[in-house]
Amino acid sequence: MKIIVFNGSPSAGQSNTNVIVEAFLEGARLGGAETQNIFLIEKNIEHCKGCFYCWFKMPGKCVFNDDMEQLLNKYKDSDIVCFATPVYTWNMTAAMKNFVDRLVSLKSPILMQQNGNFNLEDSIPKTQQFIVISNSGFPGDNNFNTMKEIFKYCNPILEIYRNCGKLLKNKDEKIKIIVNDYLKYVKQSGYEIVTKNKISYDTRVNLEKDLVSLDEYIKLLGM
Ligand SMILES: Cc1cc2nc3c(=O)[nH]c(=O)nc-3n(C[C@H](O)[C@H](O)[C@H](O)COP(=O)(O)O)c2cc1C
């Protein structure tokens, strides 16, 4: 099984998002997966200009000659695609949004209705499953509402939404213990996805629990 992560954090390998991604991929590799971790910010990806060349002139081919062609090949060659991004302004980052827009070449100009909403048909049958990983600087799960709404269109098999994400790289020894315990469950989720295609109830509960109290978090941030 091949898993590819597209990480939209401007902090790339140093990001809080990547702390979660690395733990997830470690578990996935333990389960036997081949993994790749791509930092979108390091890639040359033009903004989609909406010319629809990839639909009407040359189906599947973009008018831009940039890194996206190579990334699309990696995407198509994977069994699981993971969108990983921090929350910026209650949404995914611009780098991730830019990447997601450029996936338009995987769609066709055929409108369909799905549970009362409109979407476009895939240009080639979808063979991938999807995962979403995100972290937010603020406490509270409302930070992920927009992202959940957007990514529901790919029907993710796993969504990891970590609030209070500033804890992930905190140097305080007490916090490190809490974070390492959390990351054990992230790793377990990677292992379970590869070996069972879903995560257990126990893993889900542990992924969703608060890491520290609201008061503690605000104190730690010094805000
Ligand atoms: C421009 C900008 C906008 C942000 N907007 C939000 C937000 O709406 N909600 C939130 O919880 N955190 C927000 N944050 C905080 C980030 O989500 C937080 O710093 C996160 O841990 C960064 O993750 P990363 O290290 O993976 O990039 C924002 C940060 C920046 C720089």
The ligand as a MOL file (V3000), in Angstrom:
LIG
                    3D

  0  0  0     0  0            999 V3000
M  V30 BEGIN CTAB
M  V30 COUNTS 31 33 0 0 0
M  V30 BEGIN ATOM
M  V30 1 C -2.1780 33.6330 8.9660 0
M  V30 2 C -2.5430 32.6880 10.0700 0
M  V30 3 C -3.8890 32.4270 10.3030 0
M  V30 4 C -4.2620 31.5610 11.3430 0
M  V30 5 N -5.5910 31.3310 11.5650 0
M  V30 6 C -5.9630 30.4910 12.5490 0
M  V30 7 C -7.3390 30.2100 12.7920 0
M  V30 8 O -8.2390 30.6950 12.1170 0
M  V30 9 N -7.6550 29.3630 13.7990 0
M  V30 10 C -6.6960 28.7610 14.5630 0
M  V30 11 O -7.0320 27.9750 15.4470 0
M  V30 12 N -5.3810 29.0170 14.3590 0
M  V30 13 C -4.9880 29.8500 13.3690 0
M  V30 14 N -3.6630 30.0800 13.1400 0
M  V30 15 C -2.6410 29.3970 13.9810 0
M  V30 16 C -2.1060 28.1230 13.3410 0
M  V30 17 O -3.1560 27.2210 13.0440 0
M  V30 18 C -1.1160 27.4580 14.3010 0
M  V30 19 O -0.0240 28.3190 14.5120 0
M  V30 20 C -0.6580 26.1120 13.8370 0
M  V30 21 O -0.1010 25.4110 14.9220 0
M  V30 22 C 0.3850 26.2100 12.7280 0
M  V30 23 O 0.6600 24.9080 12.2970 0
M  V30 24 P 1.9340 24.5140 11.4570 0
M  V30 25 O 3.1270 24.6130 12.3770 0
M  V30 26 O 1.6500 23.1230 11.0320 0
M  V30 27 O 2.0370 25.4580 10.3070 0
M  V30 28 C -3.2610 30.9550 12.1340 0
M  V30 29 C -1.9020 31.2300 11.8780 0
M  V30 30 C -1.5550 32.0830 10.8660 0
M  V30 31 C -0.0850 32.3540 10.6040 0
M  V30 END ATOM
M  V30 BEGIN BOND
M  V30 1 1 1 2
M  V30 2 1 2 3
M  V30 3 2 2 30
M  V30 4 2 3 4
M  V30 5 1 4 5
M  V30 6 1 4 28
M  V30 7 2 5 6
M  V30 8 1 6 7
M  V30 9 1 6 13
M  V30 10 2 7 8
M  V30 11 1 7 9
M  V30 12 1 9 10
M  V30 13 2 10 11
M  V30 14 1 10 12
M  V30 15 2 12 13
M  V30 16 1 13 14
M  V30 17 1 14 15
M  V30 18 1 14 28
M  V30 19 1 15 16
M  V30 20 1 16 17
M  V30 21 1 16 18
M  V30 22 1 18 19
M  V30 23 1 18 20
M  V30 24 1 20 21
M  V30 25 1 20 22
M  V30 26 1 22 23
M  V30 27 1 23 24
M  V30 28 2 24 25
M  V30 29 1 24 26
M  V30 30 1 24 27
M  V30 31 2 28 29
M  V30 32 1 29 30
M  V30 33 1 30 31
M  V30 END BOND
M  V30 END CTAB
M  END
